[in-house]
Amino acid sequence: MTASETTASGSVLWAEPQLFVTDIARACTFYVEKLGFRIVFQHGEPLFYAQVARGGARLNLRHADRPAFDATFRAQEGDVLSATVTVDQAEPLFLELQQRGATFHQMLRTESWGARTFIVRDPDGNLIAFAGD
């Protein structure tokens, strides 16, 4: 850790990206069944917020009545990532998620900088990148 990463108030421990979804229950089902996450909590009546986790990764799911990104923007920009999850080995996880029936935006590949990456698309079009060795 560098001096610039530490302040008088402490160190950054982790991030919890917030993804916007139109149906929290459907999103939770997807993240649990297709990506192997577990539900940490769900909140609201009707349900409007939840958190899912797998290993050290936590994703916050927030209800929105419409997609956060316009379809034209996504089409023009391509890989509009909502979150990146760092993994130790990408291939075993890719094979697991493939077996679970996850929908891939990008199949497993080796990037020019050496990382192994793949990108999953959730039911609301959020793109989650998984990157590691």
C-alpha atoms as an extended CHARMM CRD file, in Angstrom:
* protein
*
       133  EXT
         1         1  MET       CA              0.0000000000        0.0000000000        0.0000000000  PROA      1               0.0000000000
         2         2  THR       CA              1.3560000000        3.4000000000       -0.9060000000  PROA      2               0.0000000000
         3         3  ALA       CA              1.2650000000        6.4830000000        1.2820000000  PROA      3               0.0000000000
         4         4  SER       CA             -1.3620000000        8.0370000000       -0.9870000000  PROA      4               0.0000000000
         5         5  GLU       CA             -3.6910000000        5.0630000000       -0.3530000000  PROA      5               0.0000000000
         6         6  THR       CA             -3.6070000000        5.5980000000        3.4160000000  PROA      6               0.0000000000
         7         7  THR       CA             -5.1240000000        8.6160000000        5.1070000000  PROA      7               0.0000000000
         8         8  ALA       CA             -5.4620000000        9.7050000000        8.6950000000  PROA      8               0.0000000000
         9         9  SER       CA             -8.8940000000        8.0650000000        8.7380000000  PROA      9               0.0000000000
        10        10  GLY       CA             -7.7410000000        4.6580000000        7.4930000000  PROA      10              0.0000000000
        11        11  SER       CA             -7.4740000000        2.5410000000        4.3820000000  PROA      11              0.0000000000
        12        12  VAL       CA             -9.9030000000        1.6450000000        1.6500000000  PROA      12              0.0000000000
        13        13  LEU       CA            -11.0540000000       -1.9390000000        2.2810000000  PROA      13              0.0000000000
        14        14  TRP       CA            -13.3350000000       -2.8070000000       -0.6520000000  PROA      14              0.0000000000
        15        15  ALA       CA            -15.9180000000       -1.4520000000       -3.0560000000  PROA      15              0.0000000000
        16        16  GLU       CA            -19.5550000000       -2.4110000000       -3.4440000000  PROA      16              0.0000000000
        17        17  PRO       CA            -20.7460000000       -1.3930000000       -6.9260000000  PROA      17              0.0000000000
        18        18  GLN       CA            -24.4310000000       -0.5230000000       -7.2560000000  PROA      18              0.0000000000
        19        19  LEU       CA            -26.2610000000       -2.0370000000      -10.2040000000  PROA      19              0.0000000000
        20        20  PHE       CA            -29.6600000000       -0.7790000000      -11.3200000000  PROA      20              0.0000000000
        21        21  VAL       CA            -32.2440000000       -3.4710000000      -12.0400000000  PROA      21              0.0000000000
        22        22  THR       CA            -35.9380000000       -3.3740000000      -12.9230000000  PROA      22              0.0000000000
        23        23  ASP       CA            -36.8820000000       -6.4190000000      -10.8270000000  PROA      23              0.0000000000
        24        24  ILE       CA            -34.9410000000       -7.1210000000       -7.6060000000  PROA      24              0.0000000000
        25        25  ALA       CA            -36.3520000000      -10.6350000000       -7.1210000000  PROA      25              0.0000000000
        26        26  ARG       CA            -35.4670000000      -11.6370000000      -10.7020000000  PROA      26              0.0000000000
        27        27  ALA       CA            -31.9890000000      -10.1250000000      -10.3360000000  PROA      27              0.0000000000
        28        28  CYS       CA            -31.3640000000      -11.9520000000       -7.0470000000  PROA      28              0.0000000000
        29        29  THR       CA            -32.4470000000      -15.2290000000       -8.6120000000  PROA      29              0.0000000000
        30        30  PHE       CA            -30.0520000000      -14.6450000000      -11.5220000000  PROA      30              0.0000000000
        31        31  TYR       CA            -27.0760000000      -13.7790000000       -9.3260000000  PROA      31              0.0000000000
        32        32  VAL       CA            -27.6910000000      -16.7760000000       -7.0520000000  PROA      32              0.0000000000
        33        33  GLU       CA            -28.5910000000      -19.4250000000       -9.6480000000  PROA      33              0.0000000000
        34        34  LYS       CA            -26.4410000000      -18.3380000000      -12.6120000000  PROA      34              0.0000000000
        35        35  LEU       CA            -23.4400000000      -16.7030000000      -10.9240000000  PROA      35              0.0000000000
        36        36  GLY       CA            -23.2470000000      -18.5630000000       -7.5980000000  PROA      36              0.0000000000
        37        37  PHE       CA            -23.6540000000      -15.5050000000       -5.3700000000  PROA      37              0.0000000000
        38        38  ARG       CA            -25.5850000000      -15.6070000000       -2.0880000000  PROA      38              0.0000000000
        39        39  ILE       CA            -28.0910000000      -13.0640000000       -0.8730000000  PROA      39              0.0000000000
        40        40  VAL       CA            -26.6680000000      -10.9540000000        1.9620000000  PROA      40              0.0000000000
        41        41  PHE       CA            -29.8580000000       -8.9510000000        2.4830000000  PROA      41              0.0000000000
        42        42  GLN       CA            -33.0200000000       -7.7470000000        0.7780000000  PROA      42              0.0000000000
        43        43  HSD       CA            -34.8220000000       -4.5790000000        1.7970000000  PROA      43              0.0000000000
        44        44  GLY       CA            -38.1450000000       -2.8530000000        1.2830000000  PROA      44              0.0000000000
        45        45  GLU       CA            -41.7990000000       -3.6010000000        0.8180000000  PROA      45              0.0000000000
        46        46  PRO       CA            -42.0630000000       -3.7530000000       -2.0700000000  PROA      46              0.0000000000
        47        47  LEU       CA            -38.5140000000       -5.0100000000       -2.4690000000  PROA      47              0.0000000000
        48        48  PHE       CA            -36.2470000000       -2.2470000000       -3.8380000000  PROA      48              0.0000000000
        49        49  TYR       CA            -32.7070000000       -2.9970000000       -2.6330000000  PROA      49              0.0000000000
        50        50  ALA       CA            -30.5400000000       -6.0700000000       -2.0980000000  PROA      50              0.0000000000
        51        51  GLN       CA            -26.9530000000       -7.1490000000       -1.7760000000  PROA      51              0.0000000000
        52        52  VAL       CA            -25.4140000000      -10.3250000000       -3.1710000000  PROA      52              0.0000000000
        53        53  ALA       CA            -21.9450000000      -11.6760000000       -2.4290000000  PROA      53              0.0000000000
        54        54  ARG       CA            -19.5320000000      -14.3180000000       -3.6040000000  PROA      54              0.0000000000
        55        55  GLY       CA            -16.1450000000      -14.5460000000       -1.9420000000  PROA      55              0.0000000000
        56        56  GLY       CA            -14.9730000000      -10.9840000000       -1.4000000000  PROA      56              0.0000000000
        57        57  ALA       CA            -17.2090000000       -9.5140000000       -4.1060000000  PROA      57              0.0000000000
        58        58  ARG       CA            -20.3770000000       -7.7030000000       -3.0700000000  PROA      58              0.0000000000
        59        59  LEU       CA            -22.8320000000       -6.1860000000       -5.5140000000  PROA      59              0.0000000000
        60        60  ASN       CA            -25.6600000000       -3.8910000000       -4.4630000000  PROA      60              0.0000000000
        61        61  LEU       CA            -28.8340000000       -4.2140000000       -6.5210000000  PROA      61              0.0000000000
        62        62  ARG       CA            -31.1370000000       -1.1940000000       -6.6080000000  PROA      62              0.0000000000
        63        63  HSD       CA            -34.5440000000       -1.0480000000       -8.2120000000  PROA      63              0.0000000000
        64        64  ALA       CA            -35.0290000000        1.3990000000      -11.0900000000  PROA      64              0.0000000000
        65        65  ASP       CA            -38.1650000000        1.6600000000      -13.1930000000  PROA      65              0.0000000000
        66        66  ARG       CA            -36.1340000000        1.7280000000      -16.4030000000  PROA      66              0.0000000000
        67        67  PRO       CA            -32.6150000000        0.7220000000      -17.4500000000  PROA      67              0.0000000000
        68        68  ALA       CA            -29.8730000000        3.0460000000      -16.2190000000  PROA      68              0.0000000000
        69        69  PHE       CA            -28.1740000000        2.9820000000      -19.6270000000  PROA      69              0.0000000000
        70        70  ASP       CA            -29.9500000000        3.8090000000      -22.8560000000  PROA      70              0.0000000000
        71        71  ALA       CA            -29.8660000000        0.9650000000      -25.4150000000  PROA      71              0.0000000000
        72        72  THR       CA            -28.3950000000        3.3110000000      -28.0460000000  PROA      72              0.0000000000
        73        73  PHE       CA            -25.5840000000        4.2920000000      -25.6730000000  PROA      73              0.0000000000
        74        74  ARG       CA            -24.8050000000        0.6120000000      -24.9480000000  PROA      74              0.0000000000
        75        75  ALA       CA            -24.8010000000       -0.2030000000      -28.6650000000  PROA      75              0.0000000000
        76        76  GLN       CA            -22.4790000000        2.6970000000      -29.4980000000  PROA      76              0.0000000000
        77        77  GLU       CA            -20.0920000000        2.2350000000      -26.5860000000  PROA      77              0.0000000000
        78        78  GLY       CA            -19.8520000000       -1.5650000000      -26.5610000000  PROA      78              0.0000000000
        79        79  ASP       CA            -18.4730000000       -2.8950000000      -23.2860000000  PROA      79              0.0000000000
        80        80  VAL       CA            -20.2250000000       -0.6100000000      -20.7820000000  PROA      80              0.0000000000
        81        81  LEU       CA            -19.2260000000       -2.3760000000      -17.5710000000  PROA      81              0.0000000000
        82        82  SER       CA            -21.2660000000       -2.0400000000      -14.3990000000  PROA      82              0.0000000000
        83        83  ALA       CA            -18.6670000000       -3.8340000000      -12.2540000000  PROA      83              0.0000000000
        84        84  THR       CA            -15.4120000000       -5.7540000000      -12.4600000000  PROA      84              0.0000000000
        85        85  VAL       CA            -14.7930000000       -8.7030000000      -10.1540000000  PROA      85              0.0000000000
        86        86  THR       CA            -11.1950000000       -9.8290000000       -9.6250000000  PROA      86              0.0000000000
        87        87  VAL       CA            -10.7150000000      -13.5960000000       -9.4360000000  PROA      87              0.0000000000
        88        88  ASP       CA             -7.6550000000      -15.7570000000       -8.8560000000  PROA      88              0.0000000000
        89        89  GLN       CA             -8.2890000000      -18.0540000000      -11.8320000000  PROA      89              0.0000000000
        90        90  ALA       CA            -10.7600000000      -17.0150000000      -14.5210000000  PROA      90              0.0000000000
        91        91  GLU       CA            -11.0790000000      -20.2680000000      -16.4630000000  PROA      91              0.0000000000
        92        92  PRO       CA            -12.5200000000      -22.5220000000      -13.7140000000  PROA      92              0.0000000000
        93        93  LEU       CA            -15.0750000000      -19.8410000000      -12.8330000000  PROA      93              0.0000000000
        94        94  PHE       CA            -15.9350000000      -19.3110000000      -16.5020000000  PROA      94              0.0000000000
        95        95  LEU       CA            -16.5630000000      -23.0460000000      -16.9150000000  PROA      95              0.0000000000
        96        96  GLU       CA            -18.7110000000      -23.1230000000      -13.7670000000  PROA      96              0.0000000000
        97        97  LEU       CA            -20.8310000000      -20.1700000000      -14.8990000000  PROA      97              0.0000000000
        98        98  GLN       CA            -21.1270000000      -21.6470000000      -18.3800000000  PROA      98              0.0000000000
        99        99  GLN       CA            -22.4760000000      -24.8500000000      -16.8270000000  PROA      99              0.0000000000
       100       100  ARG       CA            -24.9300000000      -22.7900000000      -14.7280000000  PROA      100             0.0000000000
       101       101  GLY       CA            -26.3090000000      -21.2320000000      -17.9310000000  PROA      101             0.0000000000
       102       102  ALA       CA            -24.9870000000      -17.6710000000      -17.5300000000  PROA      102             0.0000000000
       103       103  THR       CA            -25.3310000000      -15.3610000000      -20.5400000000  PROA      103             0.0000000000
       104       104  PHE       CA            -21.9540000000      -14.1330000000      -21.7660000000  PROA      104             0.0000000000
       105       105  HSD       CA            -21.2970000000      -10.7910000000      -23.4040000000  PROA      105             0.0000000000
       106       106  GLN       CA            -17.6670000000      -11.8300000000      -23.9170000000  PROA      106             0.0000000000
       107       107  MET       CA            -16.3490000000      -15.3620000000      -23.7560000000  PROA      107             0.0000000000
       108       108  LEU       CA            -13.1470000000      -16.1950000000      -21.8660000000  PROA      108             0.0000000000
       109       109  ARG       CA            -10.0710000000      -14.6910000000      -23.5160000000  PROA      109             0.0000000000
       110       110  THR       CA             -6.5380000000      -13.6290000000      -22.7360000000  PROA      110             0.0000000000
       111       111  GLU       CA             -6.0700000000       -9.8680000000      -22.9370000000  PROA      111             0.0000000000
       112       112  SER       CA             -2.9660000000       -8.2330000000      -24.4310000000  PROA      112             0.0000000000
       113       113  TRP       CA             -1.8330000000       -7.3170000000      -20.8920000000  PROA      113             0.0000000000
       114       114  GLY       CA             -2.0220000000      -10.9710000000      -19.8140000000  PROA      114             0.0000000000
       115       115  ALA       CA             -5.2460000000      -11.0620000000      -17.7910000000  PROA      115             0.0000000000
       116       116  ARG       CA             -7.8480000000      -13.7390000000      -18.4940000000  PROA      116             0.0000000000
       117       117  THR       CA            -11.2680000000      -12.1240000000      -18.7110000000  PROA      117             0.0000000000
       118       118  PHE       CA            -14.9020000000      -12.7910000000      -19.5100000000  PROA      118             0.0000000000
       119       119  ILE       CA            -18.0300000000      -10.6610000000      -19.2310000000  PROA      119             0.0000000000
       120       120  VAL       CA            -21.4940000000      -11.7720000000      -18.0870000000  PROA      120             0.0000000000
       121       121  ARG       CA            -24.7410000000       -9.9680000000      -18.9350000000  PROA      121             0.0000000000
       122       122  ASP       CA            -27.4960000000       -9.9230000000      -16.3090000000  PROA      122             0.0000000000
       123       123  PRO       CA            -31.2280000000       -9.8060000000      -17.1980000000  PROA      123             0.0000000000
       124       124  ASP       CA            -31.1660000000       -5.9760000000      -17.1220000000  PROA      124             0.0000000000
       125       125  GLY       CA            -28.1570000000       -5.7120000000      -19.4280000000  PROA      125             0.0000000000
       126       126  ASN       CA            -25.6100000000       -4.9400000000      -16.7050000000  PROA      126             0.0000000000
       127       127  LEU       CA            -22.1950000000       -6.1750000000      -17.7820000000  PROA      127             0.0000000000
       128       128  ILE       CA            -20.0640000000       -7.7880000000      -15.0620000000  PROA      128             0.0000000000
       129       129  ALA       CA            -16.4260000000       -8.4270000000      -15.9850000000  PROA      129             0.0000000000
       130       130  PHE       CA            -14.4800000000      -11.1920000000      -14.2630000000  PROA      130             0.0000000000
       131       131  ALA       CA            -10.7130000000      -10.8520000000      -14.5220000000  PROA      131             0.0000000000
       132       132  GLY       CA             -7.7530000000      -12.7920000000      -13.1800000000  PROA      132             0.0000000000
       133       133  ASP       CA             -5.0340000000      -15.2470000000      -14.1160000000  PROA      133             0.0000000000
